[in-house]
Structures are given as C-alpha cells and as structure tokens.
C-alpha cells in the first residue's frame, strides 16, 4: 500500500451543522496545506414548502446534465437529509479550488434569495477512499441508497500515524456488504470521520449497529455522531473517478 499524504489542517467551507451553531454563508476558504487533496462537500438547502418529495427528485434528475459538465466534479450523490428533508448533495471534488469555484459568493447569494435562508455547505478533506461493490457510482432510476456522515470525538489514546490510519481505514471498510463507497475524512475542525454511501439502509444498519459501532465506542469513549441522508440519484461527474489523497497516484 502506498503511503498516505494527509493534510494537517482543514478549512471550513461554509456553515457548521445545525447542531454546532447557526448557518453561515461563506465561500470556500483558500487555506489548506494540500491544495491537491480531494474534497467532499455536503450541501443542505431548504426545500420549498409546496414541493413534495417526488417533485424535488424529478427536478434533481432534470439537473443531472448540468452537474455532469462541472469542471472538477468527480461524483455527486443527490441527497435528502433526515429528518427534515433538506435537499442537496454529497459532492466529491478533484480539489479544493474546484469546490471554491462552484460554491462561490454568488452561489450563496442565489440560494438565500430563492429560499429566504442561507444554504448549508460543509467541506471535508478526503484522506482515503474505499470503493465497494459498484465503485460508488450507480446511475439511472430512483435508488434505495443512503448515505451516512460519521464524525468521531477525540480518541481515548493517541491517533495512529498516517500508515496506521490507512491500514485502519482499509480494515474497517473494505469488503463490507452493501458498501458503495467510503470517504475517510477530516472535518473542518480537524476531527476524524467518514462519509459513506450504502446500497440501502439495511446494509448501513447491519454494519453501523453491529460490532463496528461497539468497537468505535470503546476506542473513542462514546458512540460516533451519525447523520443520515436518502440518496435517490448518483452520477459520475466530468472529472470522473479521481484518486483520493493517499491512494496511488500512478
């Protein structure tokens, strides 16, 4: 396995999650030690009160060609956050500059004008990627897929070195039934986490509620924080399948 190159710091894309403070509308900051590292952004935008779910999903599907043509976008999982149904997506970007170009001040201004409230965008620097049974990119039709955002508190013991983190990520996620893709990430605050795409909710719960959850609770002294998203559509972006930071760049 090739050694990981893990950035020591990450920068906040825009707002924290609702549980962590009020929403802010800010473009992606430029500060990062590894500008070439892929970035995952999680977007939540309030759905119109008059729009039922099927209409939101229909409009998502109509926007697919637009997103497939965005420079620097490798993958998008259209998402509906639980429990409030805020819509948006889980984006994999080639690098931070690509995310900055899309989530510009104009993007935030447009969303606030249209919805009456700022859109929520949060950026995570990808340190390792694990592809599952379908390389994380099914397309066509409404999927039963789900995504989980998993964030950990401080580890009870010292964090492993880069090589150890790579081995731990591979051991945790490779070969998991129902796994489409896992992005092992660092949060804007620098904490460890994972953004995971699953074939369906049953697959996710079989893993998260089983031995994995118990092991994490022992290592970190508390269960991880998990946010859930329904994922009706996934697409491959213009950038295609990019290598995450730490994977082989041959």
N, C-alpha and C positions, 0 to 999 in steps of 0.2 A: 504494500500500500504506500502511495506517495504521501509525503508529509504534508500536514495542513499549514496553510498560511492564514492565521486568524488575527483579525484586527483587534487591537487592544481597547479601542473605544468605538462607540457608535453614536450617531446623532439622531435626534428626534425628527421625524418627517413633519408631523403637524401636531395633532392633538393626542392627548392620552386617552385611554379608555374611560368611559363614563365613571367607572368605579374609582378612577385615580385622579379625577379632577375635571374642571369644566373644559368644554371643547374649545380649541383654538384653531384659527385659520391661518396657517403659516406654510410657506413653500418649503421644499426640502432643503435643509442647510447643506452647505458645501463641505463642512468639516468632516473628514474621515481619514484614517491612516492608510486605507487601501481603497482607492477610488475605483479599482478594477473589480472589487468584490461584488457579486450579485446581491440584489436587494429584493426582499419580499415586502410589498405594501398591502395592508389590509384596510379596505375602504368601507365606510358605513354612511349611507345617505338616507334621510327620512323618506319613506315612500309617500306619495300623495294619499291623502285620507280616502279619496274616492276610488283609488285604483286597487282592485282585488289582485290577489297573488297571480292568477293566470295572466292578467294583463301585464303585470310587471315582467313576468317571464317572457311573454311574447315580445315586449319591447327590448328585453335583453337580447333575444335571438335576432331581432332586426339590426342590432348594433354590432353583430359579430364581424361583418366585413370591415367596419371602421377600426376595430381593435386589432384585427389581423394585419393591418397595414401600419401600425405604430412602430416607429423606429425604437429598437432596444427592448421591446416587449417579447419575452420568450414564451410565456404561458399565462393564461388567465382562467381562474375558476370563478364564474359568476356566483355570487353568494347572497343569501338571505339570512341575516343574523337572527339568532334566537335570544330572547323570546319576542322581541319587538318587531321583527320582520324588516328592519332596515336593510336596504339593498346596497349592493356594491360589488366588490370582487376581491379576490386574493391574487395579486399580480406577482410574477417573477420577472424582474428586470435584469438586463445584461449587466448594469452597473448603476451607481447612484446618480450619475449625470442623466441617464435615460429617465429615471423616475422624476428627477427635478424638472426635466423638460416638459413632462406631461402634467405633473401636479404643480403647476405654476400659480402665481398670484391670480391670474385670470381664471384658472380653474376654480379656485376657492370663491372668487367673486361671483362667478356664474352660478355655482351651486347655492350660495347663500341667497342670491337674487331669486332663483327659481323656487327654492324650498323654504325660504324665510329663516333658515338656521344654517350655521356652518356645516360643511361636510366633515366627517371624521376620517383622518388618514393617519396610519401609524406605520413606521418603517422598521424593518428588522434586517440586520446584516446576516447573510447566509454564510455559515461556516462549513457546512457539509450537507450534501444532498443524497438521499437514498431513494432510488426508484424501485417501485414494487411491481405488481403483476402486469400492468399495462403501461409502464413508463410514465404514469401520471397524466396521460393525455387522451382520454376517451372523448369522442365528439359525436354529435348528432343525437337527436331525441332528448326528451327530458330524463335526466339521470336521477337515481336514488342516492347519489353520492352525498357525503357530508364532509365537513372539514372541522378540525379542532385546533384551536390556538391554545397551546400548553405553556404556561410560564411557571418557573420554579422560584422558590425563595432561596436564601443562602444555604449552601451545602453544609452539613454538620462538620465535615472535615475539609481539608484543602481541595481546591479544584485540581483535577488532573492536568498534566501538561498536554500540549497540542496533540501529540501522538496518542496519548491515552484517551483524549476526548474523541478522536477519530475512531478508535477501537470500540469505545463505549457506544458511540452512535451506531456503528455497524452492528454491534451485538444486539442493541435494543430494537432496531427497526428492520433489518434485512430478514426476509423470509416470513414476515408477519402476514397471516392470512387476511385478505381484503385490503391490504395497504396499496394505495396507488402511488403516493409519493410523500416523503417526509423531508421537510427543510429544517435542519438543525440550525438554530438562530441565536443571535444575541439581541436582546431588547434594546430600545433606545436608552434605557438606564444601565445597560451593560450586563443584565442578568441572562442566564441561560433559558432556553425554551425550544419549542418545536412547533411548526405549522404543518399539520398532517392532513392529507387528502385520503379519504376512505371510500371504498366501493359502496358501502351502505352503513347505516347506523349500527346494525347488529355486529358488523365486523369491528367497528370502533369500540363499542362497549365490551365486546368479548376480550379485547386487549387491555383497554384502559381500566376496566373494573376487575381485572384478574390479577395475576401475580405482578405485572408491571407496576400497577398503582401501589401495591403493598411495598415493593422494593423502593420506589421513589420516596414514599413516606418515611421509610427507615433512613434513607440517605440524607434527606433534607429536613427531617423532623416534622414535616407536615405534608399533606397531600398537595399536589400542584393545583394551580388555578386553571380551569378549563372553560373556554368559551366555545360554543357550538354554532355551526353555520350549515344551512342546507345549500347544496350545490346542484342546481338543475342543468348547468351547461359548463363545459370546459372546452377551451380552444388552445391551439398552438399559435403563438404569435410570430411576427415577422422574424424575430431573432432566432426562433427555433429552439432546439434543445441546447442550452448553454451549460457549460460546466460550472458548478458551484465552486465557491472558494474552497480550496483544499482538495478538490478532486483533480485527477490528472488533467493537465493542460498539454496535450501532446502536440 
